[in-house]
Amino acid sequence: MNSSSLLKFPFLSALAGACLLFFSPGAAAIDKSAVKPAPAAEKQENAQAKPDARNPERDKKNSRKNQPGQAGQAIPKAGPKASPAGKTPEGSGTVITVSGKAQDEKVSREKAASRDEEYLKRLSAEVARITLERDKIVAENIIAKEKIIKELAAREAETERKDMEIDEAETELKRITAVQKAGLEKELTEMRAEKERLVLQSEIAKAKTEAELSKLKLLEEERKSRLSELNSAIEQKEKEFKANQYAERKPVYLEKPLQGKQIVVSDRRIALNGPIHSETADYISERINYFNNKDQKLPIFIVIDYSPGGSVMSGYKILKAMEGSEAPIHVIVKSFAASMAACITTLADTSYAYPNALVLHHQISGFAYGNLTQQREFVEEAEEWWRRLAGPVAKKMGIGLEEFIEQMYSNSSSGDWTEFADKARNLKWVDHIIEEVRETSLIKHPDAESDERQTESSTYHYGLQELRDKDGDPYVVLPRLAPFDYYWLYNPDSYYRMK
């Protein structure tokens, strides 16, 4: 590109000047005056606008040409008047078109110059930033270089010292007499040998250091390898320990779980222990619904280890969940089922019990407060619950409700009619007497960290906490009853109490 091109494009001239400044050694700033756009075009404009003293007539003529006018307007030269339309008069002058093109070009050049100047400012700032960054990198390199020089200074200083001594000895050797030259040469030889010895010692020390580092790296690798082996062994032991927590059997699913005097229980098992209240009802109902959604043919087992009964509303919710189940419900009593729990056992599709398990039926009990009218209403509501829950039990026994009550008190002065399961079967409280319950769902060690299977020790009270009174006697506070609810509960020693 020649100089005329640079004059046509001033910003290229500025860019070239900035690049020359940036890449020049030791450049720290940009002289803006050095990269200003060439004023060639500007001089050309001034030349056109400046009057010509030598030829006034030509200047006058040019001024008439440059007068502002509408673009495309034609001004004829002096001459004969124009003829009618379509005709050109003889001797008419040539038509000259005067437009704002020159003025537009001037404005365009000014705008271009402004843009170039703005671009030059940005370019100058960028060059300054890059220069500063370059200086920073150079400074960092200098610091790093000085650090390396300092690290090597100790050994180089000793070597330089010996070199200086050698040089001094050589100089001294030249000016002393021939007699002393032999001694100096010997001393020089010794000094050279000393230098070689020092260099050799330095190399040996370096080699020893590298060997020591290699040894340390080897020991580190061996330690890591050993640690990895130990971690692998620990992981293997943990896996083996976890594997030992599980039996190598799967739950057994039978549509007919009674095998002689043995009943086979799968993992479709729900524990019912402790007093029955709202949380107990939710726990059991949710699992009945879940097992039905999973399979409607295989039986569901409700296993009662020990339950004294509880809330009639919560017990009724369990009964309705059992009644609505497509899968058959099997209730198993291992130790004791009283009151509401006995009602659930008797009204189940199929029930089982160990021969020495106890089943207890009695009337609903409660606590009446208020005036006599309110107490009578309380009794009437309790009697209605009794009729609705105990009525189906009496019907299954083949007797009426009144006769059921009479037999309660004929068998026990307190009305707590208690029978061992082998005799309760004759009363139709239990359907089958079994000698063994085969729990096939217990495939995880009971002492493992988590076990969802409910047991008497783990969830005996379903969230209820055992406390001690001022006499040191243990007790459990029962949840507050909802309106129209009653406790159908066997509680002879007041272990279960209400606030």
Phi, psi and omega in degrees: 000130182272179184293329179295324177296320179296326179291325178289330182237086185298328182293334176291324177296318179296319180296319179296318179295319180296318180295320178298321179294318184294317185272001175283137180301134175077012180289132181236340181209172183244128176275105185300329182295336181284341185241021176292149179298146180296136185273023184299311182296323181295318178297323181296320179296314181298325180294323179289323184278338185286132181295150180260106183290331184284334182225082183299325182295318179294324179294321179295320179295320179293324180295326178292325179293324186271003178295138182296140178204174180288143182299134175086003182284133181257129179242114182284152174287164179298136182172194180297155180291154181292143178279172177305168186301137177092354181236146178248123182288151179294144177072012179289145180285163179290139181275128182247126181270121179252124182228176179270021183298317180296318179295320180296321180295323179296315179298318181298319180295322179294318178297317180298320179295322178295316179296320180296320180295320178295317179297322180295321178298314179297319180297320180296318178297319180294320179296320179296319180295317180294321179297317178298318179295320178297316179298322178297316180296319179298319180296319179297319179296322179296316179298316180297321180295318179297323179297317179295320180297320179296323180295327181268356187296324185300310183284323181292326180299317179296318180294318179296321179300315180295322179297318179296319179296321178295316180299316179298321179295320179296318178298316180295325181297327182288327186264346177279169183286166181298332181293319182280346185299320182298317180294319179294322177298321178296316179296320178298319178298318179296320179295321177295319178297321178297319178298313179299322179295317179296318178298317180297317178298320179297317179295321179296317179297320178296317179296320178297319179298315179296320179295320179296319178296319178297321179295318179295319178297320179297317178296321179296317178297319178296320179296316179298319179297317179295319179297319178296319178297318180295318178298319178297319179295319179297314179300320179296318178297318179297318178297317178296320179297316178296321179296325179289345178285349183244140175283150182273041177227161177248156176303147181259127180249116179234134175290333176240089189284344182281115179243090184068241177262012181243139174245131183262116184256128178269190178278005171275060191240136179232127179272138174234102183224152178076187181292144180271124176216192189298319180294322177298315181297317179297317181301312185286316183297317180299320181286326174299315179295320180296312182295329175293319179294334180278317180200130183259002180256322182287143183289155174249136185250125170255113186255120179255111172279306180203120177215123179274005183102203180162215185295133179289326178293315179293319178296322178295323177298320178294317179300319180290326175294321177294319182293324181276359183283128173288323177286141180295140179258127178243122180256131181239127177252119180265325184231299189206131175224119183232156171056242182296323177295323176294322177298317178298319179297313185292323184270004178290159176304312179216137180230152182223156176201150170294152183299328181263008173289150183251139176235129185233127174244139173203178182282162177293139176239157181197183181236117183261137178229162176101193180283179184297321179297316178296323178292322177296320177297322178299315180296318180297318178295319179296319179297323179294318175299317179300316180296319184286329183262317181280336180304311178298329178294312179298321180297319178295328178285344180086023180227170177274169183294321180294319179294325177300317180293319180299317181292329176302310184280339175286334179267340180206132181296334179275352184083003179271089184281109183243132179224145169293153188299325182293332174273329178296333177297323179295333179271001181068022172284331179227145183271320186225143173257127182238158178254343184211139172246114181268105183272091182280349181280345183276079181256356178248143182302132182299335180270005178293164188300318182227138178209114184286349181290128182282135175227167181296325184282330186271316183226048186298322185252007179050053177096351178279143185252136177278131181239179175228138181276185184295339177271358180088005181278137179286149176201163178234131178275121180284151177297153178296135180284146173285161176305138179071013177257155182218152175268122173254088197219137174268116188214067187289334184253014179057033175295321176266125185230163177239146178286000000 
